[in-house]
Amino acid sequence: MEEYVFGHTERNGVMMETLKVISENPTFYTGSMSVERKYKDSYITDTFCIKEKYHSIEQDGKFYDFYIIDNHYRYTDKFSPQRPGAEQNITDLEIQNIEQDQYITDLEIENIQLSNRVTALEEAVEKIKEVIENV
């Protein structure tokens, strides 16, 4: 995994933008590049043009490559971090929703049972009417 550190250096009396790349292998970047990094509250995308590699060192098994860059543009896409406990709130709402669904199902079953009773009573009334008519 590579790390990217943007900075500045003065060369020949001129301030220039730099990029330090820390890596397990040496890098040989040229041309235009984009680097995207994700943090817990944002994505940061750096776009730039490599002008030259001006220094490299290896230390403690890591390579440090230094580049002069130009036309550096940084775009930050911030998003709302999730509030602590938000996952629990969602779970609680899901449980409430399931409980409400179960309550509605129970009411529907009760309604069907009542409807069956009403139908049975209506049929009984019809039979009683027939008996009374035949008497």
C-alpha positions in Angstrom: 0.0 0.0 0.0 1.3 3.4 -0.9 1.1 6.6 1.1 1.0 10.0 -0.6 2.2 13.2 1.1 1.7 16.5 -0.7 3.9 19.4 0.2 6.2 22.2 -1.1 9.9 22.7 -1.6 12.0 25.6 -2.8 14.2 25.0 -5.8 16.3 27.7 -7.4 14.4 30.3 -5.5 11.0 29.1 -6.8 8.4 27.4 -4.5 7.2 24.1 -6.1 4.6 21.6 -5.2 5.9 18.1 -4.3 4.6 14.6 -3.8 6.3 12.1 -1.5 5.4 8.5 -2.2 6.1 6.0 0.6 5.9 2.4 -0.8 7.2 -1.1 -0.4 8.7 -0.8 -4.0 10.3 2.0 -5.9 7.8 4.1 -8.0 8.4 5.5 -11.5 5.4 7.8 -12.1 5.1 10.0 -15.1 2.3 12.1 -16.6 -1.1 12.8 -15.1 -2.3 11.0 -12.1 -5.2 10.8 -9.6 -5.0 9.5 -6.1 -8.2 8.8 -4.1 -8.2 8.3 -0.4 -11.1 7.4 1.8 -11.5 8.6 5.3 -14.4 8.0 7.8 -16.1 11.3 6.9 -14.9 12.0 3.3 -13.2 11.0 0.1 -10.3 13.1 -1.1 -9.2 12.9 -4.7 -5.9 14.6 -5.8 -5.3 15.1 -9.5 -1.9 16.3 -10.6 0.8 16.1 -13.3 4.3 14.6 -12.5 7.0 17.0 -13.8 10.0 15.1 -12.5 11.3 12.6 -9.9 14.0 14.4 -8.1 15.0 12.2 -5.2 14.7 8.6 -4.0 15.8 6.8 -0.9 15.3 3.4 0.7 15.1 3.2 4.4 14.0 0.4 6.8 12.6 -1.6 3.8 10.5 1.3 2.5 11.1 3.4 -0.6 10.6 7.1 -0.4 10.2 8.7 -3.9 10.0 12.5 -4.2 8.4 14.2 -7.2 7.9 17.8 -8.4 4.2 18.1 -9.4 2.2 20.7 -11.3 -1.5 21.5 -11.9 -2.5 20.0 -8.5 -6.2 19.9 -7.8 -7.8 18.5 -4.7 -11.5 17.5 -4.6 -13.0 16.7 -1.2 -16.4 14.8 -1.1 -17.7 15.1 2.5 -20.5 12.9 3.6 -22.3 12.8 6.9 -20.7 10.5 9.4 -23.1 8.0 10.9 -24.2 9.1 14.4 -23.3 6.9 17.2 -26.2 4.6 17.9 -27.7 5.1 14.5 -27.3 1.4 13.7 -29.2 0.5 16.9 -31.9 3.1 16.1 -32.3 1.4 12.7 -32.5 -2.0 14.3 -35.0 -0.8 16.8 -37.1 0.6 14.0 -36.9 -2.6 12.0 -38.0 -4.5 15.1 -40.9 -2.1 15.6 -41.9 -2.6 11.9 -41.8 -6.4 12.3 -43.9 -6.1 15.5 -46.4 -3.9 13.7 -46.6 -6.3 10.7 -47.3 -9.1 13.2 -50.0 -7.1 14.9 -51.6 -6.3 11.5 -51.4 -10.0 10.6 -53.0 -10.9 13.9 -55.8 -8.4 13.3 -56.4 -9.8 9.8 -56.6 -13.3 11.2 -59.1 -12.1 13.9 -61.1 -10.3 11.2 -61.3 -13.5 9.1 -62.4 -15.5 12.2 -65.1 -12.9 13.0 -66.2 -12.9 9.3 -66.5 -16.7 9.4 -68.6 -16.4 12.6 -70.8 -13.8 11.0 -71.3 -16.1 8.0 -72.1 -19.0 10.2 -74.6 -16.9 12.1 -76.2 -15.7 8.9 -76.6 -19.3 7.7 -78.1 -20.3 11.0 -80.6 -17.4 10.8 -81.6 -18.5 7.3 -82.2 -22.1 8.5 -84.3 -20.8 11.4 -86.4 -18.7 8.9 -86.9 -21.9 6.8 -88.0 -23.8 9.8 -90.4 -21.1 10.9 -91.9 -20.9 7.3 -92.5 -24.6 7.3 -94.3 -24.7 10.6 
